[in-house]
Amino acid sequence: IDGGTTPHTAYMYEPYEGDTEIVAFNRLPLEALRRYLRTAQELGWDVGIHCCGDRAQDLAVEALAEVARDLPRPDARHSIIHGYFPTPQALEQMARHRIAAVLQPSFIYWEGELLFRDVGERRAHGYKPGRTYLDRGVHVTASSDVTSTVSPNPFLGLYALVTRQNHLGQAIGPQEAISRDEALWAYTAAGTWLTREEGLKGTLEVGKLADIAVLDRDYFAVPEQEIKDIRVQATLVGGKVAWQRSTEEERQEPGD
């Protein structure tokens, strides 16, 4: 529905740092958004909407809530993609109508310092608030946003969710850190709920697909600072080895 914070096109309630005016950058007229959402609700489709600005997120969430009230579908699994700065109103509506937040934590790692330049310290520390979302009962999923991010490496994202630190070691909303268990769940099982595949994959259980990553160290035991350096040694798809790290690859520096 809107743009992003770096080019100052995320639709916000307050101007960006250094700006004096608010630009109403909307990719969709509100009436068109409502019409699309009603059609999706009638057809049984689940919708994910790009929202970066707090104002854009309020508009999208209210439109989703309105459709949910008018055309009840208890099994709907809509989502807000990015969800940078949710307002109390958005949090309440998202929890009530089971609207998920799909976060891209690698943005915290690679671009976190730019937030202070663009939205100022107060708003920067409320960016992608994982702890707040979870505490308010919102379903949280994590993804990479490839190709719009520097790297698809999920361990950088897990590191960012757990430590809330960027690549410079700078804290971005440290009060929004979540546990290692919560972060891993967001990157695995939580996504299968959105795609209605929770009975098929996402956790290691009898009867599910044996899609497994073998790691070079224990994610739950290493110091927090080492989470970003974890490497995959092998992957199995359907119980069969699909890839193994070669001796040459093991010599490479971590983090690529």
C-alpha positions in Angstrom: 0.0 0.0 0.0 3.0 2.3 0.5 6.8 2.6 0.0 9.6 2.4 2.4 11.4 4.6 5.0 14.7 5.0 3.2 13.2 6.9 0.2 10.7 8.6 2.6 7.7 6.9 0.8 6.3 4.9 3.8 3.0 6.6 4.7 3.6 8.0 8.2 1.6 10.1 10.7 4.6 12.4 11.3 7.1 13.9 8.8 10.5 12.3 8.3 13.5 13.7 10.0 14.4 17.0 8.2 11.0 17.1 6.4 8.2 19.5 7.3 5.4 17.9 5.3 3.7 14.5 5.2 3.5 12.9 1.7 0.5 10.7 1.2 2.3 8.0 -0.7 -0.3 5.4 -1.4 -0.1 2.8 -4.2 -3.8 2.0 -3.9 -6.8 4.2 -3.4 -8.6 3.1 -0.2 -11.8 2.2 -1.9 -9.9 0.0 -4.4 -8.1 -1.7 -1.5 -11.5 -2.4 0.2 -12.9 -3.8 -3.1 -9.9 -6.1 -3.6 -10.1 -7.3 0.0 -13.8 -8.0 -0.2 -13.3 -10.0 -3.4 -10.5 -12.0 -1.7 -12.7 -12.7 1.3 -15.5 -13.9 -0.9 -13.2 -16.2 -2.8 -11.5 -17.6 0.3 -8.1 -16.1 -0.5 -5.6 -15.0 2.1 -4.0 -11.6 1.4 -0.6 -10.2 2.5 -0.2 -6.4 2.2 3.0 -4.5 2.1 2.8 -1.8 4.8 5.8 0.1 6.2 4.4 3.4 7.5 2.3 3.5 10.7 -0.5 5.4 8.8 -0.5 2.9 5.9 -0.7 0.0 8.4 -3.7 1.5 10.1 -5.4 2.0 6.8 -4.8 -1.6 5.7 -5.6 -3.2 9.0 -8.9 -1.2 9.3 -9.8 -2.3 5.8 -9.1 -5.9 6.7 -11.1 -5.6 9.9 -14.0 -4.1 8.1 -14.1 -6.9 5.6 -13.9 -9.4 8.5 -16.9 -7.8 10.2 -18.9 -7.6 7.0 -18.0 -11.0 5.6 -16.9 -13.3 8.5 -14.5 -16.0 7.6 -13.1 -17.5 10.8 -10.3 -19.4 8.9 -8.9 -16.3 7.1 -5.2 -15.9 7.4 -4.4 -12.4 6.2 -1.1 -10.6 7.0 0.7 -7.3 7.1 4.1 -7.6 5.4 6.8 -5.5 7.1 4.7 -3.9 9.8 7.4 -1.4 10.8 5.5 0.8 13.3 2.1 -0.6 14.4 -0.1 1.7 16.4 -2.1 0.4 19.4 -5.2 0.4 17.2 -3.5 -1.8 14.6 -2.2 -4.2 17.3 -5.7 -4.6 18.7 -7.3 -5.2 15.4 -4.6 -7.6 14.2 -5.0 -9.7 17.3 -8.8 -9.7 17.2 -9.0 -10.7 13.5 -5.9 -13.0 13.4 -4.0 -10.8 11.0 -0.4 -11.9 11.1 2.8 -9.7 11.0 5.4 -10.9 8.5 8.7 -9.4 9.6 12.0 -9.2 7.7 14.6 -9.1 10.6 17.6 -8.9 8.3 16.5 -5.3 7.7 17.4 -4.6 11.3 20.8 -6.1 10.8 21.7 -4.5 7.4 19.8 -1.2 7.5 19.0 -0.4 11.1 21.3 2.6 11.4 19.5 4.3 8.6 16.3 4.5 10.7 17.8 7.1 13.0 18.5 9.3 10.0 15.1 8.8 8.5 12.6 8.6 11.4 14.6 9.7 14.5 15.5 7.8 17.6 12.1 7.5 19.2 10.4 5.9 16.2 13.6 3.9 15.3 13.4 2.0 18.6 9.9 0.9 17.8 10.8 -0.6 14.5 9.5 -4.1 13.6 8.5 -4.7 17.3 8.6 -8.4 17.6 8.2 -8.5 21.4 5.2 -6.1 21.2 3.5 -8.1 18.5 3.9 -11.4 20.3 2.8 -9.9 23.7 -0.3 -8.5 22.1 -1.3 -11.9 20.6 -0.3 -11.2 17.0 0.9 -14.2 14.9 4.6 -13.3 13.9 6.4 -14.8 10.9 9.9 -14.0 9.7 11.1 -14.0 6.1 14.0 -12.7 4.1 12.3 -10.4 1.6 14.7 -11.5 -1.1 15.5 -9.8 -3.5 15.0 -6.6 -1.6 17.6 -7.3 1.0 21.3 -7.8 1.2 21.3 -11.5 2.0 18.8 -14.3 2.4 20.9 -15.8 5.3 18.3 -16.7 8.0 20.9 -16.7 10.8 21.5 -13.0 10.4 17.7 -12.6 10.8 17.6 -14.9 13.9 20.5 -12.9 15.3 18.7 -9.6 14.8 15.5 -10.9 16.4 17.3 -12.2 19.4 19.8 -9.4 19.9 18.2 -6.4 18.1 21.7 -5.4 16.9 22.7 -4.3 13.4 25.9 -5.1 11.6 27.6 -2.2 13.4 26.7 -3.6 16.8 24.2 -0.8 17.3 21.0 -1.6 19.3 17.7 -1.0 17.5 14.8 -1.2 19.9 16.5 -3.6 22.4 13.2 -3.9 24.3 11.7 -5.7 21.3 14.1 -8.7 21.4 12.5 -12.1 21.5 13.7 -15.5 22.7 15.6 -18.0 20.5 12.7 -20.3 20.6 10.3 -17.6 19.5 12.7 -16.5 16.7 13.1 -20.0 15.4 9.4 -20.6 15.5 8.9 -17.4 13.5 11.3 -18.6 10.8 9.9 -22.1 10.6 6.5 -23.2 11.9 4.9 -19.8 11.9 5.2 -19.4 8.1 3.4 -22.7 7.5 0.4 -21.4 9.3 0.1 -18.6 6.8 0.4 -21.0 3.8 -2.0 -23.6 5.5 0.7 -26.2 5.6 1.2 -26.5 9.3 0.2 -30.2 9.1 2.8 -30.9 6.5 6.0 -29.1 7.5 7.6 -26.5 9.8 8.5 -28.8 12.7 10.3 -32.1 13.0 7.5 -34.6 13.6 6.5 -38.0 12.5 4.3 -37.8 9.4 5.7 -34.5 8.2 8.1 -33.8 5.3 11.7 -34.5 6.4 13.0 -31.2 5.2 16.0 -30.6 7.6 19.0 -28.3 7.9 22.1 -29.7 9.6 24.0 -26.9 11.4 27.7 -26.6 12.3 26.8 -25.6 15.9 24.0 -25.6 18.4 21.7 -22.6 17.8 20.4 -22.8 21.4 23.8 -23.1 23.1 26.2 -20.7 21.3 26.6 -17.2 22.7 24.2 -14.8 21.1 26.9 -13.1 19.1 27.6 -16.4 17.3 24.1 -16.9 16.1 24.9 -14.9 13.0 27.9 -17.1 12.2 26.1 -20.4 12.1 26.6 -22.3 8.9 24.5 -25.0 7.3 26.5 -28.2 6.7 23.8 -30.1 4.8 20.2 -30.0 3.8 17.7 -32.8 3.4 14.6 -32.5 1.4 12.0 -35.2 1.9 14.6 -37.2 3.9 17.1 -37.3 1.1 20.4 -35.3 1.2 20.0 -32.4 -1.3 23.2 -30.5 -0.5 26.4 -30.9 1.6 29.1 -28.3 2.3 32.3 -29.0 0.5 35.8 -28.7 2.1 36.4 -25.6 0.0 33.2 -24.0 1.1 34.0 -24.7 4.8 37.1 -22.5 4.3 35.0 -19.5 3.4 34.3 -16.7 5.9 30.8 -16.9 7.5 28.0 -14.5 6.8 27.8 -14.5 3.0 
